[in-house]
Amino acid sequence: MPNISGIIKSLQNIMWKDPGVSGDAQRLEQLGWMITLKILDDKDAEMELLNDDYVSVFPEKLRWRAWAGDSEGITGDAMKEFVDGELFPGLQNLDVSSGNDGVNRRAVLVRDIFAGTNNYMKNGTIIRQVVNKLNEIDFNASEDRHTFGDIYESLLRDLQSAGNYGEFYTPRAVTEIMTEIINPRLGEKVLDPACGTGGFLTSAIENIRAQDVHSVEDLKTLEETIRGQELKPLPFMLCVTNLILHDIEVPNIINGDSLNREYTSIGAKDKVDVILANPPFGASVSDGVETNYPAQFRTTESADLFLLLMIRYLRDGGRAAIVLPDGSLTGDGVKQRIREEFLTQCNVHTIVRLPNSVFQPYASVATNLLFFTKGEPTKEIWYWEHKLPEGQKSYSKTKPIQKSEFSSLKEWWGKRVENEQAWKVPVEKIAESGWNLDIKNPFVKEEEVTHTTAELLDMLSTSFKKSDELIEELKKELK
């Protein structure tokens, strides 16, 4: 069995030699499209063995085995010209017809991936070295596939420090505890409307497979009930690849903005049983998107619109676990009206308050895990305050949050009592305070917070930056 970790390290070292690749994000995108094509070709080979009538979506010349499979094949300028002049244009204009409903979903996925993907490498000889190294992995061998799954997770973590791409990665400990508590089961429709690289969806797949998948028919049902949508091309591509690695043959992932749909057009056929999500927060939505929503709820804050969207998608009796920042728990005007709608449409039974360093280094805002069921109003909310491990002042890239830290939450979950980490608040009190959900732990006295000079300067810089952004927004509105 090949040392996949070693292969990935070699690939990264080879790529650094190419003058066209700069930075982690570009390297990951480059590696991403190559891995995607290799995985799809390995899957094609498997399907051809199982089904004599199977036809690949790839034209013969564009199949991985045709241009990349032979270690002595095209290289140098010929390789560079083929990738830029034939491979990418061919895949971006792939024929997506055929299939039972007239559309080949796998072809659509490939076309959508390459519509937003770039080849950054400029040296055809180095491209050849990369594809030869990738050919050492057989994605049809279960050992290779599962080992690569762990490596893939570490690649996704690398995105945390790759510019603003960290927003697409939720710590695995968080996705797993949320999924375990919600416990999606086979046959239930599961949705993540802002799925990033697919962390919640793969957690749901693993949770269901461990309990319910015993046959090919079960696996088919699982494939048909896992859904996601992602706007940005790179995480979309990584999500599709991630799900294929989890044996989802044709992932039901849409490349597009979930918010850019008329709110009232989401009907019974669109409803789902389970939502697991960490929607984007702290960002403004695209121009005009808020007009898809009822007038009393219009805002340009993405997290607030995603909350409305998720309430709409959830069927009565459906359950959800989502990540929301403190900013969505408080505030008046539109924010207050959205929270009132939330608490009257859903039973928000539990809010887990996380330290503000869980999503470091790309976001230092305090976040919360909200667990709720659609179809009945909230009567009371239980709060649980998650504490940092003894002696640790904050989470970081080298000291991330661990799943084992949630053991006390799981113990408390079934037999709830108030203690120094847990307290409950009746909905009447929440309504009186303007539907404010930002309720501090009554058992903890607030300590005086002290900061170093460097921290204060950072905070001041962030404050100035936000002020500038608000001024620019006001200018746009005045125009």
C-alpha positions in Angstrom: 0.0 0.0 0.0 1.4 3.4 -0.9 2.3 6.0 1.7 -0.4 8.5 0.7 0.7 11.1 3.2 4.1 10.9 1.6 2.6 11.2 -1.9 0.7 14.3 -0.9 3.8 15.9 0.6 5.7 15.1 -2.6 3.0 16.6 -4.7 3.1 19.8 -2.8 6.9 20.0 -3.1 6.7 19.4 -6.8 4.1 22.1 -7.3 6.1 24.7 -5.5 8.7 24.4 -8.4 6.1 25.7 -10.9 6.2 29.5 -11.3 2.4 29.7 -11.9 1.4 28.3 -8.5 1.5 30.8 -5.6 0.0 30.3 -2.2 -1.9 27.5 -0.5 -5.3 28.2 -2.1 -3.9 28.0 -5.7 -2.0 24.8 -4.9 -5.1 23.2 -3.4 -7.3 24.2 -6.3 -4.7 22.8 -8.7 -4.4 19.6 -6.7 -8.2 19.5 -6.4 -9.1 19.4 -10.1 -6.4 16.8 -10.8 -7.6 14.6 -7.9 -11.2 15.0 -9.0 -10.4 13.7 -12.5 -8.3 10.8 -11.2 -11.1 9.8 -8.8 -13.7 10.0 -11.5 -11.6 7.9 -13.9 -11.0 5.3 -11.2 -14.8 5.2 -10.6 -15.4 4.9 -14.4 -13.1 1.9 -14.4 -15.0 0.3 -11.6 -18.4 0.9 -13.2 -17.2 -0.5 -16.5 -16.3 -3.8 -14.7 -19.7 -3.9 -13.0 -21.8 -2.8 -16.0 -21.2 -3.7 -19.6 -23.5 -0.9 -20.8 -21.8 1.8 -18.7 -20.7 4.9 -20.7 -18.4 7.5 -19.2 -19.4 11.2 -19.4 -15.8 12.0 -20.6 -14.9 12.1 -24.3 -12.2 9.4 -24.8 -9.4 12.0 -25.3 -10.2 13.8 -22.1 -10.3 10.8 -19.8 -7.5 10.7 -17.2 -6.2 7.4 -18.5 -5.8 8.9 -22.0 -3.6 11.9 -21.2 -2.3 11.2 -17.7 -2.3 7.4 -17.3 0.9 6.6 -19.2 4.0 7.8 -17.2 5.9 8.1 -20.5 3.0 10.0 -22.2 2.8 13.7 -23.2 4.9 16.1 -21.3 6.6 19.5 -21.6 4.9 22.1 -23.9 2.6 19.4 -25.4 1.2 18.7 -22.0 0.7 22.4 -21.2 -1.0 23.0 -24.5 -3.3 20.0 -24.1 -4.4 21.0 -20.6 -5.1 24.7 -21.6 -6.2 24.2 -25.1 -8.2 20.9 -25.1 -8.8 19.5 -21.6 -10.3 22.6 -19.9 -12.3 23.9 -22.9 -13.6 20.4 -23.5 -14.7 19.9 -19.9 -16.2 23.4 -19.6 -18.3 22.6 -22.6 -19.1 19.0 -21.8 -22.2 17.5 -23.4 -24.7 17.1 -20.4 -27.6 15.5 -22.4 -28.7 11.9 -22.0 -29.8 10.2 -18.8 -33.4 9.2 -18.0 -34.6 12.8 -17.6 -32.6 14.1 -20.5 -29.8 15.4 -18.3 -26.6 13.5 -17.2 -26.1 14.7 -13.6 -22.5 13.5 -13.4 -21.7 15.5 -16.6 -23.3 18.6 -15.1 -21.2 18.2 -12.0 -18.0 17.9 -14.1 -18.9 20.9 -16.3 -19.8 23.1 -13.3 -16.6 22.2 -11.5 -14.4 23.2 -14.5 -16.5 26.3 -15.3 -15.0 27.9 -12.1 -11.6 26.2 -12.0 -8.2 27.3 -13.3 -5.0 25.6 -14.4 -2.3 27.7 -12.7 0.7 25.5 -13.7 2.9 26.9 -16.5 5.4 24.0 -16.8 4.2 21.0 -18.6 7.0 18.8 -17.4 6.0 19.6 -13.8 2.4 18.8 -14.6 3.6 15.4 -15.8 5.5 14.8 -12.6 2.3 15.6 -10.6 0.0 13.3 -12.5 2.6 10.5 -12.3 2.8 10.9 -8.6 -1.1 10.9 -8.3 -1.2 7.6 -10.3 0.4 5.9 -7.3 -3.0 6.2 -5.6 -5.8 3.8 -6.5 -9.1 5.3 -5.4 -10.9 2.0 -6.0 -8.8 0.3 -3.3 -10.7 0.9 0.0 -7.5 1.3 2.0 -6.2 4.0 -0.3 -9.6 5.7 -0.4 -10.0 5.8 3.4 -6.4 6.8 4.0 -6.8 9.5 1.5 -10.0 10.7 3.2 -7.9 11.6 6.3 -5.3 13.3 4.2 -8.0 15.2 2.4 -9.3 16.5 5.8 -5.8 17.8 6.6 -5.7 19.5 3.1 -9.0 21.2 4.0 -7.6 22.4 7.3 -4.8 24.0 5.3 -7.4 26.2 3.8 -7.9 27.9 7.2 -4.7 29.9 6.6 -5.2 30.3 2.8 -6.6 33.8 2.6 -10.4 34.0 3.2 -10.9 30.3 2.3 -11.0 29.4 6.0 -14.7 30.3 6.1 -15.5 27.0 4.4 -14.0 24.8 7.1 -15.9 24.0 10.3 -13.8 22.0 12.8 -14.5 18.3 12.6 -15.2 18.1 16.3 -18.0 20.6 15.9 -19.6 19.0 12.8 -19.4 15.5 14.4 -21.1 16.5 17.7 -23.8 18.4 15.9 -24.5 15.5 13.6 -24.5 12.9 16.4 -27.0 14.9 18.4 -29.3 15.4 15.4 -28.7 11.8 14.3 -30.0 11.8 10.7 -31.3 8.3 9.6 -31.6 6.5 6.3 -34.4 7.9 4.1 -34.4 11.3 5.7 -33.6 14.2 3.4 -30.5 16.0 4.7 -29.6 19.5 3.5 -26.7 22.0 4.0 -27.5 25.1 2.0 -24.0 26.6 2.4 -22.0 23.3 2.4 -18.5 24.6 1.8 -16.2 21.6 1.4 -18.9 19.2 2.6 -17.9 18.6 6.3 -21.5 18.4 7.6 -22.7 16.3 4.7 -19.9 13.7 5.1 -20.6 13.6 8.9 -24.2 12.9 8.1 -23.2 10.2 5.5 -20.9 8.5 8.1 -23.6 8.7 10.8 -26.2 7.1 8.6 -23.9 4.4 7.1 -22.8 3.3 10.6 -26.4 2.6 11.6 -28.6 1.9 8.5 -26.7 1.1 5.3 -26.6 -2.7 4.7 -27.2 -3.0 0.9 -26.7 -1.4 -2.5 -30.3 -0.2 -2.3 -29.6 1.5 1.0 -26.5 3.2 -0.5 -28.7 4.4 -3.4 -31.2 5.8 -1.0 -28.5 7.6 1.0 -27.1 9.1 -2.3 -30.5 10.4 -3.2 -31.2 12.1 0.1 -28.0 14.0 0.8 -28.2 17.5 -0.7 -26.0 20.6 -0.6 -25.3 23.9 -2.3 -22.2 26.0 -2.5 -21.5 29.3 -4.2 -17.7 29.5 -4.5 -16.0 27.3 -7.1 -13.1 25.9 -5.0 -15.1 24.6 -2.1 -17.8 23.3 -4.5 -15.2 21.2 -6.3 -13.7 20.0 -3.0 -17.1 19.1 -1.7 -18.0 17.0 -4.7 -14.7 15.2 -4.5 -15.2 14.7 -0.7 -18.6 13.1 -1.2 -17.3 10.8 -4.1 -14.6 9.6 -1.6 -17.5 8.8 0.7 -19.0 6.5 -2.0 -21.6 8.9 -3.2 -21.4 8.2 -6.9 -23.2 11.3 -8.2 -23.2 13.9 -5.4 -26.4 16.1 -5.3 -24.5 19.3 -4.9 -25.5 22.5 -6.7 -23.0 25.3 -7.6 -24.8 28.5 -6.8 -26.1 30.9 -4.2 -28.8 29.3 -2.0 -30.1 32.8 -1.1 -30.7 33.7 -4.7 -34.1 32.0 -4.9 -37.5 33.4 -4.3 -38.4 32.6 -0.7 -42.0 31.8 -1.4 -41.0 29.4 -4.3 -39.7 26.9 -1.7 -42.6 24.5 -1.5 -43.5 21.1 -0.2 -41.3 19.1 -2.7 -38.3 21.1 -1.5 -38.7 20.5 2.2 -36.2 18.4 4.1 -36.1 16.4 7.4 -32.6 17.5 8.6 -30.5 20.6 8.2 -26.9 20.8 9.4 -25.1 24.0 8.5 -22.6 26.7 9.3 -23.9 29.5 7.0 -21.6 32.4 6.1 -21.6 35.3 8.6 -20.2 38.7 8.7 -20.6 39.2 5.0 -23.1 41.1 2.9 -25.2 39.3 0.3 -25.0 39.9 -3.4 -26.8 43.0 -4.7 -30.6 42.5 -4.8 -30.6 39.1 -3.1 -32.6 40.4 -0.1 -35.5 41.2 -2.4 -36.2 37.5 -2.6 -37.4 37.7 1.0 -40.6 39.2 2.5 -40.3 43.0 3.1 -40.3 42.8 6.9 -37.3 40.5 6.8 -35.0 42.2 4.2 -31.4 42.6 5.3 -28.0 42.3 3.7 -26.5 40.2 6.5 -26.0 36.7 5.2 -26.4 34.8 8.4 -29.8 36.3 9.1 -31.1 35.5 5.6 -29.7 32.0 5.8 -31.6 31.5 9.1 -34.9 32.5 7.4 -34.0 30.2 4.4 -33.4 27.2 6.7 -36.6 27.7 8.6 -38.4 27.7 5.2 -36.7 24.5 3.9 -37.3 22.5 7.1 -40.6 20.5 7.1 -42.8 20.4 10.2 -41.2 18.0 12.6 -37.8 18.4 10.9 -34.8 19.1 13.1 -31.7 21.2 12.6 -28.3 22.1 14.2 -26.7 25.3 12.9 -23.8 27.6 13.8 -24.7 31.3 14.3 -22.5 34.2 15.5 -23.4 36.3 18.5 -24.5 39.1 16.1 -27.5 37.1 15.0 -28.7 36.5 18.6 -29.2 40.1 19.3 -30.0 43.5 17.6 -33.3 45.3 16.9 -35.2 46.0 13.7 -35.0 43.3 11.1 -32.8 41.1 13.2 -35.4 41.2 16.0 -38.3 40.4 13.6 -36.3 37.4 12.2 -35.6 36.1 15.7 -39.3 36.4 16.6 -40.2 34.5 13.4 -37.6 31.8 14.4 -38.9 31.3 17.9 -42.5 31.2 17.0 -42.0 28.8 14.0 -39.5 26.6 15.7 -38.8 25.0 19.1 -35.3 26.3 19.8 -34.6 24.0 22.7 -30.8 24.3 23.1 -28.1 26.9 22.5 -24.5 25.8 23.0 -22.3 28.9 23.5 -18.7 28.4 22.2 -15.6 30.4 23.1 -14.7 33.0 20.5 -11.5 31.2 19.4 -13.2 28.0 18.0 -12.9 29.3 14.4 -9.5 30.8 14.7 -7.5 32.0 12.8 -10.0 33.3 10.2 -12.7 34.5 12.6 -12.5 35.5 16.2 -16.2 36.2 16.8 -18.1 34.3 19.4 -20.3 31.6 17.9 -23.2 29.4 19.0 -24.6 26.0 18.1 -28.4 26.2 17.8 -30.5 23.0 18.0 -34.2 23.3 17.0 -37.3 21.5 15.6 -39.7 23.1 13.2 -43.5 23.2 13.7 -44.0 24.2 17.3 -43.1 27.4 19.1 -40.3 27.7 21.7 -41.4 27.4 25.3 -38.0 27.6 27.0 -34.3 27.5 25.9 -31.6 25.6 27.6 -28.1 27.2 27.4 -24.9 25.3 27.7 -21.6 27.1 28.0 -18.7 25.2 26.5 -15.5 25.8 28.4 -11.9 25.7 27.2 -9.7 22.9 28.5 -8.0 23.5 31.8 -5.0 25.7 31.4 -5.8 26.7 27.8 -6.5 30.3 27.1 -7.8 29.9 23.5 -8.1 27.5 20.6 -5.6 27.8 17.7 -4.6 26.0 14.5 -2.2 23.9 16.5 -4.6 23.5 19.4 -8.0 23.1 17.8 -11.2 22.1 19.6 -11.4 18.3 20.3 -14.5 16.1 20.1 -13.7 14.6 23.6 -14.4 18.1 25.1 -18.1 17.6 24.3 -18.4 14.5 26.5 -19.9 16.5 29.4 -22.5 18.1 27.0 -23.5 14.6 25.8 -23.9 13.3 29.4 -26.0 16.4 30.3 -28.1 16.3 27.2 -30.5 13.5 28.2 -30.9 14.5 31.9 -30.8 18.2 32.1 -30.2 20.1 35.3 -29.0 23.6 35.9 -25.4 23.9 36.9 -22.4 26.3 36.4 -22.4 25.4 32.7 -26.2 25.1 32.1 -29.2 27.3 32.6 -32.7 27.7 31.1 -34.7 30.7 30.1 -38.5 30.8 29.6 -39.6 32.3 26.2 -41.6 35.0 27.9 -38.5 36.5 29.3 -36.8 36.3 25.9 -39.9 38.0 24.3 -39.8 40.8 26.9 -36.2 41.6 26.0 -36.9 42.1 22.3 -36.3 38.4 21.5 -32.7 38.7 22.6 -31.0 35.3 22.6 -27.6 36.6 23.8 -28.1 35.6 27.4 -25.0 35.3 29.5 -24.4 32.5 32.0 -26.0 33.7 35.3 -23.7 31.5 37.4 -20.5 33.2 36.2 -19.4 36.6 37.4 -18.0 38.7 34.6 -14.3 39.1 35.0 -12.4 42.2 34.1 -10.9 41.6 30.6 -7.4 42.7 30.1 -5.6 42.9 26.7 -2.0 43.4 25.6 -1.1 46.5 23.6 -0.8 44.4 20.5 -4.3 42.9 21.0 -5.7 46.4 21.6 -4.1 47.7 18.4 -5.5 44.7 16.4 -9.0 45.4 17.8 -8.7 49.1 16.9 -7.6 48.2 13.4 -10.5 45.8 13.0 -12.9 48.5 14.3 -11.6 51.1 11.8 -11.9 48.6 8.9 -15.5 47.8 9.8 -16.3 51.5 10.1 -14.9 52.0 6.6 -17.0 49.2 5.2 -20.1 50.6 6.8 -19.4 54.1 5.4 -18.9 52.6 1.9 -22.3 50.7 2.3 -24.0 54.0 3.4 -22.5 55.8 0.4 -23.9 53.1 -1.9 -27.4 53.3 -0.4 -27.4 57.1 -0.6 -26.5 56.9 -4.2 
